[in-house]
Amino acid sequence: MPTRLTPRIRHFETLEDRYAMVGDVVAGVVNGTLLLFDGDENVSFRVSQWGDGSIRVSGAPGTTINGSFYAQTFSGVTAISAILGSGHDSIVFHNLTIPGAIQAYLGAGDDNITLRGVSAQSLLIEAGNGQDEIEIGYQTPLNDPNPVLFSQFNNFALGLQIDAGAEFDVINLGYTNVLAGELLIEGGAGTSYIKLYNVYAGGEVTLLPGSDDGFTQIGYLNAQKSLTIYDDTGNDLVSMFASAVQQSTQVTDNFGSDTIALAVFVSPKIWIDSDHNGGTGTDFVNLDNVINQTELRIRQGMGSNMTQISGSNLGAARLEGNNYHVDKLKIIGSTLQSLYADFGNGNDEFWLENSTIAHTLKLYGGLGWDKLVWKNSMYLSQLLTMSGFESQFYI
């Protein structure tokens, strides 16, 4: 006879939220420094300032301050140091002005730190290992044509340093003035996203995205000294627009297929080194509307690479390719004081269109079947050297 099966009832067990554990922050003032500690629990809290200058520390739901769910207030604070454990922690510094330094050591774990409307002598953040997000200033998308006008600026008189540690990290730095001292950001091991938007830097700017894939975007940077970006291994993207660097700009990408793009960018000296130190990968360098009064140098390594320069006004330009691979160089609608291009061996292509070379022009194709296309362009002196091009087209 037929058998009637009893239906199976499925039960779903609610899992505990990884961030829901109750944690306690121990806070106190020692010699003017507000010290903030926690253990290995997950904590989330805010540090802000009252009108009388006192500092208020308040916990989010699930976080106590000195064992209390009520906010705690501290007077006589001249500096802040937060030392957190290995939990997943979140700190917000908001509307805060102190004469000394702010230091945050976040420890291991997936951490989040936010600063808005903060003024201090200096800022140091060491995020430790974990997937961390560091947001300083109001974050406006870099492609937003109408950035928010009522953003809260941060001001640091003597420097800003960030070490994001290992694993996947996101660093957003916007609407911030670093009046003097170094602006240093280290992505550490793992994939790193670094974004700078509307930043004034009175000292050196150094960005080290890390040893894995790096994504660096810069918009509206005003750097009074030099900018250095060093990307290690990985497929990296460096994008800069509407920015000015008063001294030199140096971008180094090693080992990987990399893209370096500069648009509406001003710097008297620009060095771009893409895999030239023995690295491999297919690299693309694009300069659009760049003003470079003194020196431009682009060196590319092993791989089929392309460099395109358009709408730019450049000083002495030196472009070096690699051996045994295909290199392409296009210069369109630009003015250069001088140009030296050595493509190395390989089947290479050089394209000069609607451009002017004011002084020396030297082009070396090297071994291989090389192509030269000259379209509606001119050089204004007799210092012309060309060799190694098996085919030449003048239009």
Secondary structure as GFF3:
##gff-version 3
##sequence-region A 1 395
A	DSSP	beta_strand	23	30	.	.	.	ID=ss1
A	DSSP	beta_strand	33	37	.	.	.	ID=ss2
A	DSSP	beta_strand	44	49	.	.	.	ID=ss3
A	DSSP	beta_strand	55	59	.	.	.	ID=ss4
A	DSSP	beta_strand	63	65	.	.	.	ID=ss5
A	DSSP	beta_strand	72	74	.	.	.	ID=ss6
A	DSSP	beta_strand	79	83	.	.	.	ID=ss7
A	DSSP	beta_strand	90	97	.	.	.	ID=ss8
A	DSSP	beta_strand	101	105	.	.	.	ID=ss9
A	DSSP	beta_strand	112	120	.	.	.	ID=ss10
A	DSSP	beta_strand	122	126	.	.	.	ID=ss11
A	DSSP	beta_strand	132	136	.	.	.	ID=ss12
A	DSSP	beta_strand	154	156	.	.	.	ID=ss13
A	DSSP	beta_strand	160	163	.	.	.	ID=ss14
A	DSSP	beta_strand	169	178	.	.	.	ID=ss15
A	DSSP	beta_strand	183	186	.	.	.	ID=ss16
A	DSSP	beta_strand	192	201	.	.	.	ID=ss17
A	DSSP	beta_strand	205	210	.	.	.	ID=ss18
A	DSSP	beta_strand	214	223	.	.	.	ID=ss19
A	DSSP	beta_strand	227	231	.	.	.	ID=ss20
A	DSSP	beta_strand	237	245	.	.	.	ID=ss21
A	DSSP	beta_strand	248	253	.	.	.	ID=ss22
A	DSSP	beta_strand	259	266	.	.	.	ID=ss23
A	DSSP	beta_strand	269	274	.	.	.	ID=ss24
A	DSSP	beta_strand	284	300	.	.	.	ID=ss25
A	DSSP	beta_strand	305	310	.	.	.	ID=ss26
A	DSSP	beta_strand	313	320	.	.	.	ID=ss27
A	DSSP	beta_strand	327	332	.	.	.	ID=ss28
A	DSSP	beta_strand	335	342	.	.	.	ID=ss29
A	DSSP	beta_strand	349	353	.	.	.	ID=ss30
A	DSSP	beta_strand	356	357	.	.	.	ID=ss31
A	DSSP	beta_strand	361	364	.	.	.	ID=ss32
A	DSSP	beta_strand	371	375	.	.	.	ID=ss33
A	DSSP	beta_strand	378	379	.	.	.	ID=ss34
A	DSSP	beta_strand	384	387	.	.	.	ID=ss35
A	DSSP	beta_strand	391	394	.	.	.	ID=ss36
###
